Amino acid sequence: MPDLRAEILAEIRRVFSVDLEVPGLVEPHHALARDLRVDSMGAIVLAVALEDRFRVKLSDEDAAAVVTVKDLVDLVERRSREALSGGDAGQGGTRGAR
C-alpha cells in the first residue's frame, strides 16, 4: 500500500475543499471543531466520504476520540489496515444518520 497516510490526508483535504467548501490549507495539527469549524453535519459528510473512499467503517465511538486531522488520519489508517488483514475489531457501531 503506497503511502496510505498521504492518501488519507489528501482525501480529507479534498472533502474540506470541495464538499465542505472550507478555504485554506488543512494541516494535521488542525483541530476539526475549533480550527476548521466542523459541525455535526460536516463530520457526517467527512466520515461518509472517508468510509466510501477507503472502504472502512467509522463508528460514533471512533468519532469521540478524534480531535485533530492527525487523529482522523490515524483512525482511517488503522481501520484500513484492519480491513486488509481481515480483522473487524473495533469496527462495531454505526451512525444513526446514515
ROSE-4610 file (N, C-alpha, C; in Angstrom, 1 decimal, always signed):
// ROSE-4610
residu = [M/M/M/P/P/P/D/D/D/L/L/L/R/R/R/A/A/A/E/E/E/I/I/I/L/L/L/A/A/A/E/E/E/I/I/I/R/R/R/R/R/R/V/V/V/F/F/F/S/S/S/V/V/V/D/D/D/L/L/L/E/E/E/V/V/V/P/P/P/G/G/G/L/L/L/V/V/V/E/E/E/P/P/P/H/H/H/H/H/H/A/A/A/L/L/L/A/A/A/R/R/R/D/D/D/L/L/L/R/R/R/V/V/V/D/D/D/S/S/S/M/M/M/G/G/G/A/A/A/I/I/I/V/V/V/L/L/L/A/A/A/V/V/V/A/A/A/L/L/L/E/E/E/D/D/D/R/R/R/F/F/F/R/R/R/V/V/V/K/K/K/L/L/L/S/S/S/D/D/D/E/E/E/D/D/D/A/A/A/A/A/A/A/A/A/V/V/V/V/V/V/T/T/T/V/V/V/K/K/K/D/D/D/L/L/L/V/V/V/D/D/D/L/L/L/V/V/V/E/E/E/R/R/R/R/R/R/S/S/S/R/R/R/E/E/E/A/A/A/L/L/L/S/S/S/G/G/G/G/G/G/D/D/D/A/A/A/G/G/G/Q/Q/Q/G/G/G/G/G/G/T/T/T/R/R/R/G/G/G/A/A/A/R/R/R]
num = [1/1/1/2/2/2/3/3/3/4/4/4/5/5/5/6/6/6/7/7/7/8/8/8/9/9/9/10/10/10/11/11/11/12/12/12/13/13/13/14/14/14/15/15/15/16/16/16/17/17/17/18/18/18/19/19/19/20/20/20/21/21/21/22/22/22/23/23/23/24/24/24/25/25/25/26/26/26/27/27/27/28/28/28/29/29/29/30/30/30/31/31/31/32/32/32/33/33/33/34/34/34/35/35/35/36/36/36/37/37/37/38/38/38/39/39/39/40/40/40/41/41/41/42/42/42/43/43/43/44/44/44/45/45/45/46/46/46/47/47/47/48/48/48/49/49/49/50/50/50/51/51/51/52/52/52/53/53/53/54/54/54/55/55/55/56/56/56/57/57/57/58/58/58/59/59/59/60/60/60/61/61/61/62/62/62/63/63/63/64/64/64/65/65/65/66/66/66/67/67/67/68/68/68/69/69/69/70/70/70/71/71/71/72/72/72/73/73/73/74/74/74/75/75/75/76/76/76/77/77/77/78/78/78/79/79/79/80/80/80/81/81/81/82/82/82/83/83/83/84/84/84/85/85/85/86/86/86/87/87/87/88/88/88/89/89/89/90/90/90/91/91/91/92/92/92/93/93/93/94/94/94/95/95/95/96/96/96/97/97/97/98/98/98]
x = [+0.8/+0.0/+0.9/+1.0/+1.8/+1.3/+2.1/+1.8/+0.3/-0.2/-1.7/-2.0/-1.1/-1.4/-1.5/-0.6/-0.7/-2.0/-2.5/-3.7/-4.9/-4.9/-5.9/-6.0/-4.8/-4.8/-5.2/-4.8/-5.3/-6.8/-7.4/-8.9/-9.5/-9.0/-9.5/-9.5/-8.4/-8.2/-9.2/-9.4/-10.4/-11.8/-12.2/-13.5/-13.7/-12.7/-12.8/-13.0/-12.2/-12.2/-13.5/-13.8/-14.9/-16.3/-16.4/-17.7/-18.1/-17.1/-17.5/-17.2/-16.5/-16.2/-15.5/-14.5/-13.6/-12.4/-12.2/-11.0/-9.7/-8.6/-7.4/-6.8/-5.6/-5.0/-5.4/-5.6/-5.9/-4.7/-4.2/-3.0/-3.3/-2.4/-2.6/-2.9/-2.2/-2.4/-3.7/-4.4/-5.7/-6.7/-7.4/-8.5/-9.7/-10.4/-11.6/-12.6/-13.0/-14.1/-13.6/-12.5/-12.0/-11.4/-10.5/-9.8/-10.5/-11.2/-11.8/-13.3/-13.9/-15.3/-16.2/-15.8/-16.6/-17.8/-19.0/-20.2/-20.6/-21.7/-22.2/-22.4/-23.0/-23.3/-22.0/-21.0/-19.7/-19.0/-19.1/-18.5/-19.1/-20.4/-21.0/-20.5/-20.5/-20.0/-18.6/-17.7/-16.3/-16.2/-17.0/-16.9/-17.4/-18.5/-19.1/-18.1/-17.5/-16.5/-15.3/-14.9/-13.7/-14.1/-15.3/-15.8/-15.8/-16.4/-16.6/-15.2/-14.3/-13.1/-12.1/-12.1/-11.2/-11.8/-13.1/-13.9/-13.7/-13.9/-13.8/-15.2/-15.3/-16.5/-16.0/-16.6/-16.2/-17.5/-17.3/-18.4/-18.4/-19.5/-19.7/-18.6/-18.2/-17.2/-15.8/-15.6/-14.4/-14.4/-15.5/-15.6/-15.3/-15.6/-15.4/-13.9/-13.1/-11.6/-10.9/-11.6/-11.0/-11.1/-9.9/-9.9/-9.3/-8.1/-7.4/-7.5/-7.0/-6.9/-6.0/-4.9/-4.0/-4.7/-5.5/-6.3/-7.2/-7.8/-8.6/-7.8/-6.6/-5.8/-5.4/-5.0/-4.6/-5.7/-6.9/-8.1/-8.4/-8.4/-8.7/-7.6/-6.4/-5.3/-5.4/-5.7/-5.9/-7.0/-8.2/-9.3/-9.0/-8.3/-7.9/-7.0/-6.1/-5.1/-5.9/-6.8/-7.6/-8.5/-9.0/-9.9/-9.0/-7.8/-6.9/-6.5/-6.3/-5.9/-7.1/-8.3/-9.4/-10.1/-9.5/-10.0/-11.1/-12.0/-13.0/-13.1/-12.1/-12.1/-12.2/-13.1/-13.3/-14.1/-14.7/-15.5/-17.0/-17.3/-18.8/-19.4/-20.7/-21.5/-21.6/-22.7/-22.9/-23.5/-23.4/-24.0/-25.5/-26.3/-27.8/-28.2/-27.3/-27.7/-27.5/-27.1/-26.9/-28.1]
y = [-1.2/+0.0/+1.2/+1.9/+3.1/+4.2/+4.9/+5.9/+6.2/+5.3/+5.4/+6.6/+7.0/+8.3/+9.5/+9.6/+10.7/+10.7/+9.5/+9.4/+9.8/+9.4/+9.7/+11.2/+11.9/+13.3/+14.0/+13.5/+14.2/+14.1/+13.0/+12.9/+13.8/+13.9/+14.8/+16.2/+16.6/+17.9/+18.2/+17.1/+17.2/+17.5/+16.7/+16.8/+18.2/+18.7/+20.1/+21.1/+21.0/+22.0/+21.9/+20.7/+20.5/+20.3/+19.4/+19.1/+20.1/+20.5/+21.4/+22.8/+23.1/+24.4/+25.2/+24.6/+25.3/+25.8/+27.1/+27.6/+27.4/+27.4/+27.3/+25.9/+25.8/+24.6/+23.8/+22.6/+21.7/+21.0/+21.2/+20.6/+19.6/+18.6/+17.5/+18.1/+19.2/+19.7/+20.5/+20.7/+21.5/+20.7/+21.3/+20.7/+20.8/+19.7/+19.7/+20.7/+20.7/+21.6/+23.1/+23.2/+24.6/+25.3/+24.7/+25.3/+25.3/+24.2/+24.0/+24.2/+24.4/+24.6/+23.5/+22.3/+21.1/+21.0/+21.0/+20.8/+19.3/+18.9/+17.5/+17.1/+18.0/+17.6/+17.5/+18.4/+18.3/+17.1/+16.6/+15.4/+14.2/+14.2/+13.1/+13.1/+14.2/+14.3/+13.8/+14.2/+13.8/+12.3/+11.8/+10.3/+9.5/+9.9/+9.1/+9.1/+10.2/+10.3/+9.4/+9.4/+8.5/+7.1/+6.7/+5.4/+4.9/+5.7/+5.3/+5.1/+6.1/+6.1/+4.9/+4.7/+3.7/+2.4/+2.3/+1.0/+0.6/+1.6/+1.3/+1.7/+1.3/+1.7/+2.5/+3.7/+4.5/+4.6/+4.4/+4.4/+5.7/+5.9/+7.0/+7.0/+5.8/+5.7/+6.1/+5.8/+6.3/+7.9/+8.4/+9.9/+10.6/+10.0/+10.6/+10.8/+10.0/+10.1/+11.0/+11.5/+12.2/+13.7/+14.4/+15.8/+16.6/+16.1/+16.7/+16.0/+16.6/+16.0/+14.7/+14.9/+13.7/+12.5/+12.8/+11.8/+11.0/+11.8/+11.2/+10.4/+10.9/+10.1/+8.8/+8.9/+7.7/+6.7/+7.1/+6.2/+5.6/+6.3/+5.7/+4.8/+5.1/+4.2/+2.9/+3.0/+1.8/+0.9/+1.6/+0.8/+0.2/+0.9/+0.4/-0.9/-0.8/-1.9/-3.1/-2.8/-3.9/-4.6/-3.8/-4.3/-5.2/-4.8/-5.5/-6.8/-6.8/-8.0/-9.0/-8.5/-9.4/-9.2/-8.4/-8.2/-7.1/-7.3/-6.3/-5.8/-6.0/-5.5/-4.0/-3.5/-2.1/-1.4/-2.2/-1.6/-1.6/-2.0/-2.1/-0.7/-0.7/+0.5/+1.2/+1.9/+2.7/+4.0/+4.9/+6.2/+6.1/+6.7/+6.7/+7.6/+8.5/+9.5/+8.9/+7.7/+7.1/+6.6]
z = [+0.0/+0.0/+0.0/-1.1/-1.1/-0.2/+0.4/+1.4/+1.7/+2.5/+2.8/+3.6/+4.5/+5.3/+4.4/+3.3/+2.4/+1.6/+1.2/+0.5/+1.4/+2.7/+3.6/+3.8/+4.0/+4.2/+2.9/+1.8/+0.5/+0.4/+0.8/+0.7/+1.7/+2.9/+3.9/+3.4/+2.8/+2.2/+1.1/+0.2/-0.9/-0.3/+0.7/+1.3/+1.8/+2.5/+3.1/+2.0/+1.0/-0.1/-1.0/-1.4/-2.4/-1.7/-0.8/-0.2/+0.9/+1.7/+2.8/+2.5/+1.4/+0.9/+2.0/+2.6/+3.6/+2.9/+2.8/+2.1/+3.0/+2.3/+3.1/+3.2/+3.7/+3.8/+5.1/+5.0/+6.1/+6.5/+7.7/+8.2/+9.3/+9.5/+10.5/+11.9/+12.3/+13.7/+13.9/+12.8/+13.0/+13.8/+14.7/+15.4/+14.5/+14.4/+13.5/+13.9/+15.2/+15.6/+15.8/+16.5/+16.8/+15.6/+14.9/+13.8/+12.5/+12.2/+10.9/+11.0/+12.2/+12.4/+11.8/+12.1/+11.6/+12.6/+12.1/+12.9/+12.7/+13.3/+13.2/+11.8/+11.0/+9.6/+8.8/+9.1/+8.4/+8.8/+10.0/+10.5/+9.8/+9.5/+8.8/+7.4/+6.7/+5.3/+5.2/+6.2/+6.2/+6.4/+7.4/+7.7/+6.5/+5.9/+4.8/+3.6/+3.3/+2.2/+2.5/+3.7/+4.1/+4.1/+4.6/+4.6/+3.1/+2.2/+0.8/+0.1/+0.3/-0.4/+0.1/+1.4/+1.9/+2.4/+2.1/+2.4/+3.9/+4.8/+6.2/+6.9/+8.1/+8.9/+10.1/+10.2/+11.4/+12.3/+13.5/+14.5/+15.3/+16.0/+16.9/+18.0/+18.4/+19.4/+18.8/+17.6/+16.9/+16.9/+16.6/+16.4/+17.7/+18.8/+20.2/+20.4/+19.9/+20.1/+19.1/+18.1/+17.1/+17.4/+17.5/+17.8/+16.7/+16.2/+15.1/+13.8/+12.8/+11.5/+11.6/+12.3/+12.5/+13.2/+14.2/+14.8/+13.8/+12.9/+11.9/+10.9/+10.5/+9.6/+10.3/+11.6/+12.3/+12.3/+12.6/+12.7/+11.4/+10.3/+9.0/+8.6/+8.9/+8.5/+9.3/+10.6/+11.4/+10.9/+10.6/+10.1/+8.7/+7.9/+6.6/+6.7/+7.6/+7.8/+8.4/+9.3/+9.9/+8.8/+7.9/+6.9/+5.9/+5.6/+4.8/+5.4/+6.7/+7.4/+7.7/+7.4/+7.5/+8.9/+9.8/+11.1/+11.1/+12.0/+12.2/+13.6/+14.4/+15.7/+15.8/+16.6/+16.8/+15.7/+14.9/+13.8/+14.1/+15.3/+15.6/+15.7/+15.7/+15.8/+14.5/+14.3/+13.1/+13.5/+12.6/+12.8/+12.5/+13.3/+13.0/+11.9/+11.4/+10.4/+9.0/+8.9/+7.5/+6.9]
